[in-house]
Amino acid sequence: MRTLYLDAFSGISGDMFLGALLDLGLDFDQLKTELKKLPVHGYELTHERKAQNSIYGTSFDVQTATGKDFGFLEHPHHKNKNDHHDDHEARHFSDIEKLIDASDLSINVKNNSKAIFKEIATAEATVHNIPLMEVHFHEVGALDSIVDIVGCCIGLELMNIDLIMASPLSDGSGFINVAHGQMPVPVPAVMQMRVGSSIPIKQRLDVHTELITPTGMGLVKTLVHEFGPLPEKADPVKVGYGFGKRDTGGFNALRAVLFLKKN
């Protein structure tokens, strides 16, 4: 059984997850080919293997035509680019579901991607007190989130991952500044997604920024089967690191370990 273990000592985001998969050996060209099955355009994928704290890993990014990067329309999430946006450019949660369904991706990738989006959208709907189907993404943020989320599901399928395990997650503390003011860490959508789950999260008081993004939390809540220490009865095959983009004052990466787990 091919088991992926996520060591989230510095949190998790969609780009960190994909960076870690690429560092483990996910074929970048295959990823791009599969993502072209989605009826979306206006983005470019980049990845770079580099060193952070003298440890080599992979940085992954989705670059859009405008350079803007927003999540749900109510506020931008974890990347720091441009703070201006046009409210009329939006995709509702239902639009994203239809877009995924209209693609030529596998049923498994479609179902996992939609489940992750629903987790995030449900949390946002609760936080903002709006109906689920009225939750909407800014156009560019929707594009970034679609590529990150669907890309992660594609990557797991291409790598034939059977089981995903994770360490307890780490998040920061304090506040982050967004287009509509300050937001507490953990950010509201992440905190909301903890409701009804047993996902272990420890708060790092030495880090004064967000470490777990809504996309990262959605991935974990939907895809991770169990939480705990590194597997004891398994053979590690390869270790990869996916770098985050926030300055945390320390080593900001998601470590992913590929195991062949013994039955």
C-alpha positions as CSV (number, residue, x, y, z in Angstrom):
1,M,0.0,0.0,0.0
2,R,1.4,3.4,-1.1
3,T,0.9,5.7,1.9
4,L,1.6,9.5,1.9
5,Y,2.4,11.0,5.3
6,L,2.1,14.8,5.6
7,D,4.3,16.3,8.3
8,A,2.6,19.6,8.7
9,F,5.0,21.2,11.2
10,S,4.6,24.6,9.4
11,G,1.0,24.2,8.3
12,I,-0.4,23.4,4.9
13,S,-1.7,25.1,1.8
14,G,-2.5,24.0,-1.7
15,D,0.7,25.2,-3.2
16,M,2.8,23.6,-0.4
17,F,0.9,20.3,-1.0
18,L,1.6,20.3,-4.8
19,G,5.2,21.5,-4.2
20,A,5.7,18.5,-1.9
21,L,4.2,16.1,-4.4
22,L,6.5,17.5,-7.2
23,D,9.5,17.1,-4.9
24,L,8.5,13.4,-4.4
25,G,8.6,12.9,-8.1
26,L,5.2,13.9,-9.5
27,D,5.7,14.5,-13.2
28,F,5.1,18.2,-13.8
29,D,4.3,17.7,-17.5
30,Q,1.7,15.1,-16.7
31,L,0.2,17.4,-14.1
32,K,-0.1,20.2,-16.7
33,T,-1.6,17.8,-19.3
34,E,-4.3,16.6,-16.9
35,L,-5.1,20.2,-15.7
36,K,-5.7,21.1,-19.4
37,K,-8.8,18.9,-19.2
38,L,-10.4,21.6,-17.2
39,P,-12.2,24.3,-19.3
40,V,-10.2,27.2,-17.7
41,H,-7.4,29.3,-19.0
42,G,-5.4,32.4,-18.1
43,Y,-2.9,30.8,-15.8
44,E,0.6,29.5,-15.9
45,L,2.2,26.9,-13.6
46,T,5.7,27.3,-12.3
47,H,7.9,25.2,-10.1
48,E,11.4,25.6,-8.8
49,R,13.6,23.3,-6.8
50,K,15.7,25.4,-4.4
51,A,17.1,25.5,-0.9
52,Q,15.6,27.0,2.2
53,N,17.6,26.8,5.4
54,S,20.1,24.7,3.4
55,I,17.3,22.1,2.8
56,Y,16.2,21.5,-0.8
57,G,12.6,21.4,-1.8
58,T,10.1,22.6,-4.4
59,S,8.2,25.8,-4.6
60,F,5.0,25.6,-6.7
61,D,2.9,28.6,-7.9
62,V,-0.1,29.4,-10.0
63,Q,0.5,32.6,-11.9
64,T,-2.5,34.4,-13.4
65,A,-2.6,37.0,-16.2
66,T,-3.4,39.9,-13.8
67,G,-1.1,38.8,-11.0
68,K,-4.0,39.1,-8.5
69,D,-4.8,36.2,-6.3
70,F,-8.0,36.1,-4.2
71,G,-9.9,33.2,-2.6
72,F,-13.5,33.6,-1.8
73,L,-14.8,37.0,-2.8
74,E,-15.2,38.1,0.9
75,H,-11.4,38.2,1.5
76,P,-8.1,37.1,-0.1
77,H,-6.3,34.2,1.5
78,H,-2.6,33.3,1.9
79,K,-0.6,35.0,-0.9
80,N,0.4,38.6,-0.9
81,K,-0.1,40.2,-4.3
82,N,-2.6,42.9,-5.3
83,D,-5.3,44.2,-3.0
84,H,-7.7,45.5,-5.7
85,H,-10.5,43.5,-7.3
86,D,-13.7,43.8,-9.3
87,D,-16.7,42.4,-7.5
88,H,-18.5,41.6,-10.7
89,E,-15.9,39.0,-11.7
90,A,-16.9,36.1,-9.6
91,R,-17.6,32.3,-9.8
92,H,-20.2,30.8,-7.4
93,F,-19.6,27.5,-5.8
94,S,-22.2,25.9,-8.1
95,D,-20.4,27.3,-11.1
96,I,-17.2,25.6,-10.0
97,E,-19.0,22.3,-9.5
98,K,-20.3,22.5,-13.0
99,L,-16.9,23.4,-14.4
100,I,-15.3,20.3,-12.8
101,D,-18.2,18.1,-13.9
102,A,-17.8,19.3,-17.5
103,S,-14.1,18.3,-17.6
104,D,-12.6,15.1,-18.9
105,L,-10.9,14.3,-15.6
106,S,-11.4,11.0,-13.9
107,I,-14.5,10.4,-11.7
108,N,-12.2,10.0,-8.6
109,V,-10.5,13.4,-9.3
110,K,-13.9,15.1,-9.9
111,N,-15.5,13.7,-6.7
112,N,-12.5,14.5,-4.5
113,S,-12.2,18.0,-5.9
114,K,-15.9,18.8,-5.5
115,A,-15.8,17.4,-1.9
116,I,-12.9,19.7,-1.0
117,F,-14.6,22.8,-2.5
118,K,-17.8,21.9,-0.6
119,E,-16.0,21.7,2.7
120,I,-14.5,25.2,2.1
121,A,-17.7,26.7,0.8
122,T,-19.7,25.3,3.6
123,A,-17.4,26.9,6.2
124,E,-17.4,30.2,4.3
125,A,-21.2,30.2,4.1
126,T,-21.4,29.7,7.9
127,V,-18.8,32.4,8.7
128,H,-20.4,35.0,6.4
129,N,-24.0,33.9,7.1
130,I,-25.0,33.3,3.5
131,P,-26.6,30.3,1.7
132,L,-24.0,27.7,0.4
133,M,-24.9,28.3,-3.3
134,E,-24.3,32.1,-2.8
135,V,-20.7,31.6,-1.8
136,H,-18.5,33.0,-4.5
137,F,-14.9,33.3,-5.5
138,H,-13.3,36.3,-7.1
139,E,-12.5,35.3,-10.7
140,V,-8.7,35.1,-10.2
141,G,-8.9,33.5,-6.8
142,A,-11.3,30.9,-8.2
143,L,-8.8,30.1,-10.9
144,D,-6.0,29.8,-8.4
145,S,-8.0,27.6,-6.0
146,I,-9.4,25.4,-8.8
147,V,-5.9,24.7,-10.1
148,D,-4.5,24.1,-6.6
149,I,-7.3,21.8,-5.4
150,V,-7.9,19.9,-8.7
151,G,-4.1,19.7,-9.2
152,C,-3.6,18.1,-5.7
153,C,-6.3,15.4,-6.6
154,I,-4.7,14.8,-9.9
155,G,-1.2,14.5,-8.4
156,L,-2.4,11.9,-5.8
157,E,-4.0,9.8,-8.6
158,L,-0.9,10.0,-10.8
159,M,1.2,8.9,-7.9
160,N,-1.1,6.0,-7.1
161,I,-1.5,7.0,-3.4
162,D,-3.7,4.6,-1.5
163,L,-3.8,6.2,1.9
164,I,-3.0,9.6,3.3
165,M,-1.9,10.1,6.9
166,A,-0.8,13.3,8.7
167,S,0.8,14.7,11.8
168,P,-1.0,17.1,14.0
169,L,-1.3,20.4,12.1
170,S,0.5,23.6,13.2
171,D,-1.0,27.1,12.8
172,G,0.2,30.5,13.7
173,S,-1.3,33.1,15.9
174,G,-2.2,36.8,16.0
175,F,-3.8,38.5,13.0
176,I,-3.3,38.8,9.2
177,N,-4.3,41.9,7.2
178,V,-6.7,41.4,4.3
179,A,-8.6,43.6,2.0
180,H,-11.5,44.1,4.5
181,G,-9.4,44.6,7.6
182,Q,-7.8,42.2,10.1
183,M,-8.5,38.5,10.4
184,P,-7.6,36.4,13.4
185,V,-5.4,33.3,13.1
186,P,-6.6,30.5,12.6
187,V,-8.6,32.3,10.0
188,P,-12.4,31.9,10.4
189,A,-13.0,29.4,7.6
190,V,-10.2,27.1,9.0
191,M,-11.6,27.4,12.5
192,Q,-15.1,26.6,11.2
193,M,-13.8,23.5,9.4
194,R,-12.6,22.2,12.7
195,V,-16.3,21.9,13.8
196,G,-17.4,18.3,13.7
197,S,-13.9,17.0,13.1
198,S,-11.1,15.5,15.2
199,I,-8.3,17.1,13.3
200,P,-5.5,17.9,15.8
201,I,-4.1,21.4,15.5
202,K,-1.5,23.1,17.8
203,Q,-1.1,26.8,17.7
204,R,2.4,28.2,17.5
205,L,2.6,31.4,19.5
206,D,6.0,32.1,18.1
207,V,4.6,32.5,14.6
208,H,2.5,35.6,14.0
209,T,0.9,34.7,10.7
210,E,-1.4,32.2,9.0
211,L,0.1,28.7,8.4
212,I,-3.1,26.7,7.6
213,T,-5.1,28.1,4.6
214,P,-8.7,27.2,3.9
215,T,-7.5,25.3,0.9
216,G,-5.0,23.4,3.0
217,M,-7.6,22.6,5.7
218,G,-10.1,21.5,3.0
219,L,-7.5,19.1,1.6
220,V,-6.7,17.7,5.0
221,K,-10.4,17.3,6.2
222,T,-11.4,15.6,2.9
223,L,-8.4,13.4,2.1
224,V,-6.5,12.5,5.3
225,H,-7.6,9.2,6.8
226,E,-5.8,9.3,10.1
227,F,-3.5,11.5,12.3
228,G,-0.6,10.6,14.4
229,P,3.2,10.1,14.4
230,L,5.2,8.7,11.5
231,P,4.1,5.1,10.7
232,E,6.2,2.5,12.5
233,K,5.4,-0.5,10.3
234,A,6.2,1.0,6.9
235,D,9.2,1.5,4.7
236,P,10.0,5.1,3.7
237,V,10.7,5.4,0.0
238,K,11.2,9.1,-0.5
239,V,11.0,12.4,1.3
240,G,9.9,15.7,-0.3
241,Y,9.4,19.3,0.8
242,G,6.9,21.8,-0.5
243,F,7.8,25.4,0.4
244,G,5.3,28.0,1.6
245,K,5.4,31.6,0.6
246,R,4.9,33.3,4.0
247,D,7.8,34.6,6.0
248,T,7.3,32.7,9.3
249,G,10.8,33.4,10.7
250,G,11.7,29.8,10.4
251,F,11.7,26.8,8.0
252,N,8.3,27.1,6.2
253,A,7.6,23.8,4.4
254,L,5.3,20.8,4.2
255,R,7.3,17.6,4.5
256,A,5.8,14.7,2.7
257,V,7.0,11.1,3.1
258,L,6.1,8.3,0.7
259,F,5.8,4.9,2.5
260,L,5.2,1.4,1.4
261,K,3.0,0.4,4.3
262,K,2.9,-3.2,5.3
263,N,-0.4,-4.8,5.8
